[in-house]
Every structure is written in structure tokens, then in C-alpha cells.
Amino acid sequence: MDLADLYRDLHQHPELGFAETRTAAVAARELRAAGFEVTEGVGGTGVVGVLRNGDGPTALLRADMDALPVEEKTGLPYASTVVVDGNPVAHACGHDVHVTCLVGAARALAADRSTWSGTVLAVCQPAEELGGGANAMVDDGLFDRFGRPDVVLGQHVAPIPAGMLGLRAGPTFAAADTIRITLHGRGGHGSRPEAAVDPVVMAASAVLRLQTIASREIAATDMVVVTVGAIHAGTAANIIPDDAELLLNIRTYDPDVRDRTLAAVERIVQGEATAAGAPKPPDVTIETSFPATVNDPDAVERTRPALTATAPFVVDPGPVTGSEDVGIFATAADAPLVYWLLGGADPDAFAGATSMDDIRTRVAAQPANHSPLYAPVINPTLDQGTNALTAATRAWLPPSD
């Protein structure tokens, strides 16, 4: 199966985190066909392929496999129509691109072993969107069973022009925390609010106050984003409910900023509950956490020439406020990380662009990852992603004798 057909197949059959059984089977089949020793079921649905080619270092190539609970609206002939438990599912983040490019790199490295020596560790990871897939594979003995890598390499498709790569040293993707807050009131009849403690008003005040963390507590030179993405409360217009629930998402780069932001969230919701006369303190639970993705500066500079040789443009995209758990592999292995953006937007949308500012403006007009309309162009995206991952691997594995 050529890479374009493989991509279309994966795109049409998306699966949610820790349920990527078909995707994992496809990845395992393709890695075996390329000559890798393959182990399935690592960390749930994870797949690990090992290709040994004499003595030398080990390079870990990582691709995530899971999709999102999003209804695809691209209108493509290979669009997803998958529905799970009544909810549509789609590869709206581009993980199907990641798996396809990893297979492409695996094929290229296996087909020409004279250009490198050492070991290639191909890791297809589950549940990146849930924030638990990398930890699950590490906890399942990934490095004890398959060896510790000398570098972790990977890429994420993005709505920058296909053919362009984005590479930067230091913080690259933000840390992310998802927090569930339950504010406790005392329910009652809507006509007699004095006999109740209204958690909806409490929640409304908390939402506004939480925005002052970024605007009034964290320095403008430090990045923090606090988003209240959901409010759940009540069942009818004339009933004051007992509880109100907020779902928060927080993005930071600096661990100190993260700690101060989490402390501020706790203080603010506790304060709003006290001010409202709540019958008990709110429940504040951190449900998922992604650490910041930090590229090793020396490793970036070692890899940059190989990437530059494959792409007409390698640019610094600036820090990305999206989040990734790929850094967990590097931290657990005590290995450097090099993770870059892979252009996936139609190059025709950028024809005539004369500056990076012009390109950024056009990028902002493209459907972004997680959008129902997000769909990378098949090529040159797949060719570029395969070539970049292959070249980056060879930069870390010396030529065979």
C-alpha cells in the first residue's frame, strides 16, 4: 500500500484514545512488512517496532495514533463517517499523518541500511489527546523492554505551508492542565433566591475573576492562558441547582508560572465560595496534565542541517500554545528531544506571500488542528514528513562501516 492510500485508510477509520485497535494493527502490519521486530499492546494499544543495524546509538521515532470526538466537515471523499457511542470521530488533529510518515520513514531506513548503523525504535503511541498515552507506554516498561534511546524525534502536522518545517530550541509546546471545579450551593425555588445559595452566580463570578490571573497576576512577559471551556449547572429556569461545574484549561511554559496559576485558581474559587456563603468548599481536581515540550538546544542544532536539506524552508514558528506529551519519552529516557512542525496546508493558499508576516496572516485563515474542517493536503505533506523524519534519524545514526 502506498503512503497516500495508507493515509486515506487511516483517515477514514479514526479511533479514540486507548481504543486504537485497528490503527495499531495497521501500524504493526506495516512495520513488520518493513522488517521491524514488532510488539503490540504496549501501554494498552501502543506499538513498538525495533530495527537493529549493527552497533551504534538508538533513535526513537514517535507518532501518536488517536483521533478526536469531532464531526468531520471537510467534504473529502475519504472523510470519516465513524460514530462511537453516538458521537462522531475524526482525525481532526492530523495523527493519521504522523503514523503514515513514521511508516514511510521506517520503510526508507529499512530499505537502505548502508546509510546508518545502530537501532531505530518506532513508537506508535496511543491516547495523546487524553494526556496518558506516553506515560502508559513508559509505565509498561517501554525502555526496560526495548532499550533507552539516545534521542527522541517526532513531528506534528500544522496549518503552515506544506513543504515548510517549523523548528525551535527550548520551550516548543505549552504545558496543559485540565481542571474540574465543582461549586457547591444550596438549591431552591427560582422565586425565592434568598432561601438558597446560588452556584450559578458563584460560577459566573468565578469565570470573570479567573481571567484576572493572566491580566493582573502573571507578568506580561510570561505566557499563561486560562480558558473556561464548559459550565454545567441546572435543569430548569425556575430551579436554583445545588451545584455548578466548571471545566478549565490552562497553558503555560514555565513551571513556576504554572504553579502560581494553579494556586490562583484554587484561591479564587475558594474565595468566591466564601463570599457567596457556600455550605462547603468547592472541589478542585486536576484531571489531566501535559508537561511543556522542550527541545534540547544542542540536539536541535545537530538535527537542523538534516531537516534543512529536505525542506525549502525551515523557520522558527515561535512557541506553540498547543500541548503534546512526546516530551515524557525524552524525560523518562533522559534523552534529548527534537520535535518540529510539519507543514500541511495547501501551498497554493500561500502563493505570492512576500514575508513571514504575510505567511502568518494566511496561516491564521486556514482551518486549524481540532477544527471539523482540518485536513492536510496529502502531498507534499506525506513526502516532506517522511523525508524529514528519515533525514533526522540519519543525523543521529552514523553511517555503517
C-alpha positions as CSV (number, residue, x, y, z in Angstrom):
1,M,0.0,0.0,0.0
2,D,1.5,3.4,-0.9
3,L,1.6,6.1,1.6
4,A,-1.3,8.1,0.2
5,D,-3.6,5.1,0.3
6,L,-2.4,4.2,3.8
7,Y,-3.2,7.8,4.9
8,R,-6.7,7.7,3.4
9,D,-7.4,4.4,5.1
10,L,-6.3,5.7,8.5
11,H,-8.2,8.9,8.0
12,Q,-11.4,7.0,7.2
13,H,-11.1,4.8,10.3
14,P,-10.3,7.1,13.2
15,E,-10.3,5.7,16.8
16,L,-10.3,7.4,20.1
17,G,-7.6,7.2,22.8
18,F,-6.8,3.7,24.2
19,A,-9.2,2.3,21.6
20,E,-6.9,2.4,18.6
21,T,-7.0,-1.3,17.9
22,R,-7.4,-1.1,14.2
23,T,-4.9,1.7,13.8
24,A,-2.4,-0.2,15.9
25,A,-2.9,-3.4,13.8
26,V,-2.3,-1.4,10.6
27,A,0.8,0.2,12.0
28,A,2.1,-3.2,13.3
29,R,1.5,-4.8,9.9
30,E,3.3,-2.1,8.0
31,L,6.3,-2.1,10.4
32,R,6.6,-5.9,10.1
33,A,6.5,-5.6,6.4
34,A,9.4,-3.2,6.5
35,G,11.4,-5.7,8.5
36,F,10.9,-4.4,12.1
37,E,10.5,-6.7,15.1
38,V,7.1,-5.6,16.4
39,T,5.4,-5.8,19.8
40,E,1.8,-4.8,20.2
41,G,-0.2,-3.9,23.3
42,V,2.4,-1.7,24.9
43,G,0.7,0.7,27.3
44,G,-2.7,-0.5,26.1
45,T,-2.8,-0.2,22.3
46,G,0.8,1.1,21.7
47,V,3.0,-0.5,19.1
48,V,6.8,-0.7,19.2
49,G,8.9,-1.6,16.2
50,V,12.7,-2.3,16.6
51,L,15.1,-2.4,13.7
52,R,18.7,-3.2,14.6
53,N,21.5,-2.5,12.2
54,G,24.8,-3.2,14.0
55,D,26.4,-1.3,16.8
56,G,25.5,2.3,17.4
57,P,23.1,4.7,19.1
58,T,19.3,4.3,19.3
59,A,16.9,6.8,17.8
60,L,13.2,6.8,18.9
61,L,10.8,7.9,16.3
62,R,7.4,8.7,17.7
63,A,3.9,9.0,16.1
64,D,0.6,9.3,18.0
65,M,-2.4,7.4,16.7
66,D,-5.6,8.7,18.4
67,A,-8.4,10.8,16.9
68,L,-10.9,13.2,18.4
69,P,-14.7,13.3,19.1
70,V,-15.3,15.7,16.3
71,E,-17.6,15.5,13.3
72,E,-15.6,15.9,10.1
73,K,-16.9,18.6,7.7
74,T,-14.2,18.6,5.1
75,G,-16.4,17.1,2.4
76,L,-13.4,14.9,1.2
77,P,-14.2,11.6,-0.5
78,Y,-12.2,9.9,2.3
79,A,-13.8,11.8,5.2
80,S,-14.6,10.0,8.4
81,T,-18.1,8.8,9.0
82,V,-17.2,6.9,12.2
83,V,-19.6,7.3,15.1
84,V,-18.8,5.9,18.6
85,D,-21.5,5.8,21.3
86,G,-23.5,8.4,19.3
87,N,-20.5,10.7,18.9
88,P,-18.7,11.3,15.6
89,V,-15.0,10.7,15.5
90,A,-12.4,12.2,13.1
91,H,-8.7,12.7,12.7
92,A,-9.0,16.4,13.2
93,C,-5.6,16.8,14.7
94,G,-3.6,15.0,12.0
95,H,-2.3,12.0,13.9
96,D,-3.0,9.9,10.8
97,V,-0.4,11.9,9.0
98,H,2.1,11.2,11.8
99,V,1.5,7.4,11.6
100,T,1.8,7.4,7.8
101,C,5.1,9.4,7.8
102,L,6.5,7.1,10.5
103,V,5.7,4.1,8.3
104,G,7.3,5.9,5.4
105,A,10.5,6.6,7.3
106,A,10.6,3.1,8.6
107,R,10.4,1.8,5.0
108,A,13.1,4.2,3.9
109,L,15.5,3.3,6.7
110,A,15.0,-0.4,6.4
111,A,15.5,-0.3,2.6
112,D,18.9,1.5,2.8
113,R,20.8,0.3,5.8
114,S,24.2,1.3,4.3
115,T,23.5,4.9,5.3
116,W,23.2,4.3,9.1
117,S,24.1,2.0,12.0
118,G,22.5,1.5,15.4
119,T,18.9,0.9,16.3
120,V,15.6,2.5,15.2
121,L,12.8,2.4,17.7
122,A,9.5,3.1,16.0
123,V,6.9,4.0,18.6
124,C,3.2,4.4,17.7
125,Q,1.6,5.9,20.8
126,P,-2.0,5.8,22.0
127,A,-4.0,8.5,23.7
128,E,-2.0,11.7,23.1
129,E,-5.2,13.7,23.2
130,L,-6.0,12.2,26.7
131,G,-2.6,13.1,28.0
132,G,-2.0,9.5,29.2
133,G,-0.5,7.5,26.2
134,A,3.2,8.3,26.7
135,N,3.0,7.7,30.4
136,A,1.2,4.4,29.8
137,M,3.9,3.1,27.5
138,V,6.7,4.2,29.9
139,D,4.9,2.6,32.8
140,D,4.6,-0.6,30.8
141,G,8.3,-0.9,30.6
142,L,9.0,0.7,27.3
143,F,12.7,1.4,27.9
144,D,13.4,-1.6,30.1
145,R,11.9,-3.9,27.3
146,F,13.3,-2.2,24.2
147,G,16.3,-0.1,25.3
148,R,16.8,3.6,26.0
149,P,17.1,5.9,23.1
150,D,19.9,8.5,22.6
151,V,17.4,10.9,21.1
152,V,13.6,11.2,20.7
153,L,12.4,12.5,17.3
154,G,9.0,13.5,16.1
155,Q,6.8,16.0,14.3
156,H,3.3,17.5,14.3
157,V,1.4,18.5,11.2
158,A,0.2,22.1,11.3
159,P,-1.6,24.6,9.1
160,I,1.7,26.1,7.8
161,P,2.5,25.7,4.1
162,A,3.2,22.1,3.1
163,G,6.9,21.9,2.3
164,M,7.8,24.1,5.3
165,L,9.1,22.9,8.7
166,G,9.0,24.7,12.0
167,L,11.9,24.1,14.4
168,R,12.9,25.9,17.5
169,A,15.1,25.3,20.6
170,G,13.7,25.4,24.1
171,P,10.0,25.5,25.0
172,T,8.1,24.5,21.9
173,F,4.7,23.3,23.1
174,A,3.0,24.5,26.2
175,A,2.2,22.6,29.4
176,A,-1.5,22.0,29.8
177,D,-3.7,21.3,32.8
178,T,-7.4,20.4,32.7
179,I,-9.2,21.2,35.9
180,R,-12.7,20.3,37.0
181,I,-14.2,22.6,39.6
182,T,-17.5,21.8,41.4
183,L,-19.0,24.8,43.3
184,H,-21.5,23.7,45.9
185,G,-24.6,25.8,46.6
186,R,-27.9,25.1,48.2
187,G,-30.8,24.5,45.7
188,G,-34.2,26.1,45.9
189,H,-37.0,27.7,44.0
190,G,-36.1,30.4,41.5
191,S,-38.8,32.7,43.0
192,R,-37.0,32.6,46.5
193,P,-33.3,33.0,45.9
194,E,-32.9,34.3,49.4
195,A,-33.6,30.8,50.7
196,A,-30.9,29.3,48.5
197,V,-27.2,29.7,47.8
198,D,-26.9,30.1,44.0
199,P,-24.0,28.2,42.5
200,V,-24.7,29.7,39.0
201,V,-24.0,33.2,40.3
202,M,-21.0,31.8,42.1
203,A,-19.7,30.2,38.8
204,A,-20.4,33.4,36.8
205,S,-18.3,35.5,39.3
206,A,-15.5,32.8,39.3
207,V,-15.3,32.8,35.5
208,L,-14.7,36.6,35.4
209,R,-12.3,36.5,38.3
210,L,-10.3,33.7,36.8
211,Q,-9.5,35.9,33.8
212,T,-7.6,38.3,36.0
213,I,-4.9,35.6,36.6
214,A,-3.5,36.3,33.1
215,S,-4.3,40.1,33.1
216,R,-3.4,41.0,36.7
217,E,-1.3,38.3,38.4
218,I,1.1,37.0,35.8
219,A,3.7,39.3,34.2
220,A,3.1,40.3,30.6
221,T,6.5,38.7,29.7
222,D,5.3,35.3,31.0
223,M,2.8,33.3,29.0
224,V,-0.4,31.9,30.6
225,V,-3.8,31.1,29.1
226,V,-6.8,30.4,31.3
227,T,-9.8,29.1,29.4
228,V,-13.2,28.1,31.0
229,G,-14.4,25.8,28.3
230,A,-17.6,24.5,29.9
231,I,-20.1,25.4,32.5
232,H,-22.7,22.8,33.6
233,A,-25.5,23.7,36.0
234,G,-29.2,23.5,36.5
235,T,-32.1,21.8,34.7
236,A,-34.8,24.4,34.5
237,A,-35.3,28.2,34.5
238,N,-37.1,28.3,37.9
239,I,-34.8,25.9,39.8
240,I,-31.7,27.0,41.6
241,P,-29.4,24.0,41.5
242,D,-27.3,22.6,44.2
243,D,-24.0,22.6,42.2
244,A,-22.3,24.2,39.3
245,E,-19.3,22.7,37.4
246,L,-16.6,24.5,35.6
247,L,-14.0,22.9,33.2
248,L,-10.8,24.8,32.9
249,N,-7.8,24.5,30.6
250,I,-4.5,26.2,31.5
251,R,-1.5,26.6,29.3
252,T,1.9,27.7,30.5
253,Y,5.6,27.3,29.6
254,D,7.4,28.0,32.9
255,P,6.9,25.6,35.8
256,D,6.8,28.5,38.3
257,V,4.1,30.3,36.3
258,R,2.1,27.0,36.2
259,D,2.4,26.6,40.0
260,R,1.3,30.2,40.6
261,T,-1.6,29.9,38.2
262,L,-2.9,26.7,39.8
263,A,-2.6,28.3,43.2
264,A,-4.5,31.3,42.0
265,V,-7.3,29.1,40.6
266,E,-7.7,27.4,43.9
267,R,-7.7,30.7,45.8
268,I,-10.2,32.4,43.5
269,V,-12.8,29.7,43.6
270,Q,-12.4,29.2,47.3
271,G,-12.8,33.0,47.7
272,E,-16.0,33.1,45.6
273,A,-17.5,30.2,47.6
274,T,-16.7,32.0,50.8
275,A,-18.1,35.3,49.5
276,A,-21.3,33.5,48.5
277,G,-21.8,31.7,51.8
278,A,-21.4,28.3,50.2
279,P,-22.3,25.4,52.5
280,K,-19.0,23.7,51.8
281,P,-15.7,24.5,49.9
282,P,-15.5,23.7,46.2
283,D,-13.9,20.6,44.8
284,V,-10.9,21.3,42.6
285,T,-9.5,18.3,40.7
286,I,-6.6,18.3,38.1
287,E,-7.8,15.7,35.6
288,T,-5.0,15.7,33.0
289,S,-1.6,17.3,32.8
290,F,0.8,17.6,29.9
291,P,4.3,18.9,30.7
292,A,5.8,21.5,28.4
293,T,7.5,20.2,25.3
294,V,11.1,21.4,25.5
295,N,13.6,20.9,22.6
296,D,17.2,20.3,23.6
297,P,19.2,23.3,22.0
298,D,22.3,21.2,21.1
299,A,20.1,18.4,19.7
300,V,18.2,20.9,17.6
301,E,21.4,22.3,16.1
302,R,22.6,18.8,15.4
303,T,19.4,17.9,13.6
304,R,18.8,21.2,11.8
305,P,21.1,20.6,8.8
306,A,19.4,17.3,8.0
307,L,15.9,19.0,8.1
308,T,17.1,21.9,6.1
309,A,18.3,19.6,3.4
310,T,14.8,18.2,3.0
311,A,12.7,21.3,3.1
312,P,12.8,24.6,1.1
313,F,12.1,26.5,4.4
314,V,12.9,25.7,8.0
315,V,11.6,28.5,10.2
316,D,11.3,29.3,13.9
317,P,7.5,29.2,14.4
318,G,7.7,30.7,17.9
319,P,6.3,28.8,21.0
320,V,3.1,26.9,20.3
321,T,0.3,27.1,22.9
322,G,-0.9,23.7,22.0
323,S,0.3,20.8,24.0
324,E,2.0,17.4,23.5
325,D,3.1,14.5,25.7
326,V,6.0,13.4,23.5
327,G,8.4,15.0,26.0
328,I,7.5,12.4,28.5
329,F,9.5,9.9,26.5
330,A,12.6,12.1,26.4
331,T,12.4,12.9,30.1
332,A,11.9,9.2,31.1
333,A,14.8,8.1,28.9
334,D,17.0,11.1,29.9
335,A,17.4,11.8,26.2
336,P,17.3,15.0,24.2
337,L,14.1,15.8,22.3
338,V,13.8,17.2,18.8
339,Y,10.2,17.9,17.8
340,W,9.2,20.0,14.8
341,L,6.2,21.3,13.0
342,L,5.3,19.7,9.6
343,G,3.6,21.9,7.1
344,G,0.3,20.5,5.9
345,A,-1.6,23.4,4.4
346,D,-2.2,23.7,0.6
347,P,0.8,25.7,-0.8
348,D,-1.5,27.4,-3.3
349,A,-3.0,29.3,-0.3
350,F,0.4,31.0,0.2
351,A,1.2,31.8,-3.4
352,G,2.7,35.2,-3.7
353,A,3.5,35.6,0.0
354,T,6.3,38.1,0.4
355,S,7.1,37.9,4.1
356,M,6.8,35.8,7.2
357,D,4.1,38.3,8.4
358,D,2.2,37.6,5.3
359,I,2.5,33.8,5.8
360,R,1.4,34.1,9.4
361,T,-1.7,36.1,8.3
362,R,-2.6,33.4,5.8
363,V,-1.9,30.6,8.4
364,A,-4.5,32.3,10.7
365,A,-7.1,32.0,7.9
366,Q,-6.5,28.2,7.5
367,P,-8.6,25.6,9.4
368,A,-6.5,24.7,12.4
369,N,-5.9,21.4,14.2
370,H,-9.1,20.2,16.0
371,S,-11.3,22.0,13.6
372,P,-14.0,19.9,11.8
373,L,-12.6,21.4,8.6
374,Y,-9.0,20.5,9.2
375,A,-7.5,18.3,6.5
376,P,-3.8,18.5,5.5
377,V,-3.1,18.1,1.8
378,I,-1.8,14.6,1.1
379,N,1.3,15.8,-0.8
380,P,3.8,17.3,-0.5
381,T,2.9,16.8,3.2
382,L,3.5,13.0,3.3
383,D,6.6,13.2,1.2
384,Q,8.0,16.0,3.3
385,G,7.1,14.3,6.6
386,T,8.7,11.1,5.6
387,N,11.9,12.7,4.3
388,A,12.2,14.9,7.4
389,L,11.9,12.0,9.8
390,T,14.2,9.8,7.8
391,A,16.9,12.5,7.5
392,A,16.6,13.5,11.2
393,T,17.2,9.8,12.1
394,R,20.2,9.5,9.9
395,A,21.7,12.6,11.6
396,W,21.8,10.6,14.8
397,L,22.8,7.2,13.5
398,P,26.3,7.1,11.9
399,P,26.9,5.5,8.5
400,S,27.6,1.8,8.7
401,D,31.2,0.7,8.1
